[in-house]
Amino acid sequence: MAMQSRNSSLRNMVKTQYNEQHMGAAYGPYGQMTQAPQVETMRIDDVIIRTVALVAATFVAAILTYSMVNNAIGTDALGDPVVIDSEAFSTAMLLGGVGMFVGLGVIIFSMFKPITNPFVAFVYAIGQGLLLGGVSAFFEARWPGIVVNALLATILVFGGMLALYKFRILKNSPIFAKVMVGAGFGIFGLMMVNLIGSFAGFDLGLFAGPGESVSALQWIIAIGITLWAAFSFILDFDMIEYSANNGAPKKYAWAGAFGLTAGLIFLYWNLLRLLSYFQGD
């Protein structure tokens, strides 16, 4: 069985494949063995095509809320961003909030079952795009050029990790997988605690907000999570390659695409935050 992925949907994908492959053939009447029906198997190209489609859906949804927030924000006499259209801004934030909870729900669902339904995958992508666009526009209004830099950094990091895996400079291993999966659960727990704390009105000081001074702890957390987001692609590539080489059903190409899309979005978020830390005020 392949090494575990930090992405729960991809981990469950391989677990499901393993169970299906080891169920054995059924026996029909008179002791005759029944041949299992042939299914079309996934290819790496299938994962690529679906990943491009999900990323495109994320981008289109992001443009919607990005435009709304961008048009709703102006500048004051000092050049600081201010909201000039509260209705449009509130609508964009509402859409982003809905997208956040939809995305969180799909991520939690993926911890128990691989995302093989394209509808669920697109709902996640669109929801995250609505959240991503509005927040990105706010960051762009405060620090012009930061969104383009974050997008370029995301592409370069993803391409770099793909090259490192392709040429076997970085490989998956049992120890690497355990460290990444364990760290992933820790990061998820940290973010959930921070989210719950923010709803309750408590600032735990784990992440610095726009305009706030950045503490040493916040620097460490931001850099650590960003590095984890980058290196976790090694596990995803390994799991997708394993599934394709071992004849996984074609429907699991959606699980692979969902995992890569979720990883790209998570990497972008953390690069955007990290770049904002470097801006200062």
N, C-alpha and C positions, 0 to 999 in steps of 0.2 A: 504494500500500500504506500502511496506517495507521502512525502513529508507534509505536515500540516501547514496550512496557510493561515496568516493572521486574519484573513477575511473569513468571517463565519459562513457566509454563503458558499464560498469555495470549499471550505472544510466540509460542510455538509454535502456538497456536490459529490466529493470523492467518497464520503461514507456511504451515500446512497448508491453510487455506482458499485462499490465493493459488495454491498448487501445483495444487489441485483445479480451480480456476476457469480455469487456463491450460493444462490438459492437452488440451483440445479434444475434439471428438466423434470417436468411433471410426467406422471404415468397415466395413460389412458386405460380404457377397458381391455381386459384380457392380458394385462401386463405389458401392453405395448407402450413404448416410450414416445411421448409427444414432442415433436420438434418445436422449440421455442420460435416465435415469429421473428423474422429478421427486421431490424430497425436501422434507419439511416444513422450513421455515426457522425459525430462532430469533427470538424477540422479547425485548425488554427485560423484559417481564413474566415470561417463562420464567426469566430469570436471577434475578429478584427472588424468585420462588417457591422456586427451588432454594437460593438463599442463605439464606432463612429456614429451610428444612428443615435445612441443614447447621449453621447457628448453633444451632438448637434441639437437634440431636443433641449438639453440643459442650456445651451448657448442661446437658443431662440427665446426660451422662457426668461433668461437673464436679461436679454435686451429689453423686454417689456418693462420690468421693474426698474432697470437701470435708467431707461428713458424717463420714466415717471419721476424718479427721485432727482435725476439730473435737471429736469425742467422745474422741479419744485424748490431747488436750492439756488440761492443767489449769494452775494457777498455784501458785507456791511462796509462802512467807511474805512475800517482797518484791514479789509480784505479777508476777513474770516467768513466761513460759510454760515448762512442763515436760511431758515425755511421761509420762502415767500409764498408758497402755495400749500397750506396745511392740509387741504382736502386731498390733493394728489399724493402728498407725502404719506398721509395716514392710510390711504388705499394701498400704496405700495408696501407699507409696513405690515398691513393686514395680510396681504398676499404672501409676503415673506414669512410671517408668523405661521400661516397655514402650511406653507411649504416646509417649514422647520419641523412641525409636528408630524406631518405626513412622512417626511424623510426619516425621522426618529422611529416612527412606527414600523416602517419597512425594514430598517436596520435591525430592530429588535426581532422582527419576524424572521429575518434571514439567519438569526442565531440558531433557530430550531429547524428551518427547512430551506433548502437552496432555492433561490429565485429563478425559476425556469419559466415563469409566466411573463411574456413580453409586456402585458398591460401593467403589471405591478412594477416592472423595471422602468417603464416610461413614466409612470406616476411618480416614482422616486426621482427620476432625472428632472422632470418638469418642476416638481416641488422644490428641489434643491436649487434649480435655476432661478425660480422666483425669489428665493431668499438671497442667493448669491448676487443677483443683479442689483437689488436695492442697497445691500451693504457695500458692495463694490463702488457704487455711485457716491455713497457717503464718504468713503475713504478717498476716492478720486477728487472730490470737491475740496477735501482738506489737504491732500498731498497730490497735486497733479502729476500724472505719469506713473503712479504706483500700481495701477491695475494692469497696464501694459507690461510693466516689469515683472509683476507676479505671474502673469500668463506666460511670458517668455521663460521665466525661471521654472515654471511647472513643466513646460514642454522640454526644456533642456535637461531637467532632472530625470524625467521619465525616459527620455531618449538615452541618457547616460546609463541609467540602471538597466535598460533593455540591452544596450551594447555590452555592459559588464556581464550580464547573464548569457547573452548570445555567444560570447567568446570564452565563456566559462572562467572568467576572472573572478567572479563571485558565484558561489554555488550554495545550494540549499544543503543543510545537514541537520541531523536530529537535535544537536545542541542549539544551532542557530534558530531552528523552528521553535523550540521550547522557549528560548529567550524572547523571541519576537511575539509569540502568542501570549506569554505571560505579561510582557510589557503592554501588549494591546489591551488586555483586560484591565490592567492598572490605569491606562490612559482613559479608557471608557468610563471607569469608575470615577476618576478624577473629574472628568468633564460633566458627568451626571451630578456629582456633588456640587460643582460650581454652578450648574444650571439651576438646581433646586435652591441653592443658596441665593442666587440672584432673584428668583421668583419670591423668595421669602424676605427679600430686602437686605440680605447680608452680603457684604463684599469680603470674600475670602482672600483676596489679594493674590490669586493664582495667575491672573491675566491682567495686563495693564490696558486701560481704556484709552481712546484717542485723547491726546493732550496731557495724559498723566505721565509722571516720571516712572521709569522702568526700574524695578528693583533687581538685585542679583538673582533672586529666586525666580522671578518672572522671565528673565533672560534664559536661565537654565531650562525651565519648563518649555519655553517656546522653541529653543534650539533642539532639545531632546525629542519633542514630539515631531518636529519637522524631519529630523534624521530618521526617526522610526517610520514615518510616512514614506520616506524615500526607499529605505532598505526593505520595507515590507513587500515591495513589488517583486523582489527576488522569489519570495514564496509564492506569489500569485502566478508568475511566469512558469514556475516549476509545476504547479498544480494543473495549470491549463495544458502544458505540454504533456504531462502524464496522462491526463484525461483523453487528449487527442490520440496519443500513441496506443492507448489501451481500449479504443473502440467505444468510448462513452456515447450514449444516444445524443442525437443532434440537439435535443432540447436543452442540454446542459451548456450549450454555447451561450445561452442567455445568462446562465449563472456566472460564467467566466466574464462576459461583457459587463454584467452588473458589478462584479467585484472590481474590475479595472476602472470603471466609471466612478464608483464610490471612492476608490483610492486616489484618482486624479482630483476629484472635488475636495477631498480631505487635504491633500497636499497643497492645493491652491489656497485654501483657507489659511493654512498655517504659514505659507510663504507670504501671504498678504499681511498677516499679523506681524510676522518677523520683520518684514520690510518697513512696516509702520513704526516699529521700535527703533529702527535706525534713523528715522526722520527727525525725531526730536521736535521741540517747539521753541 
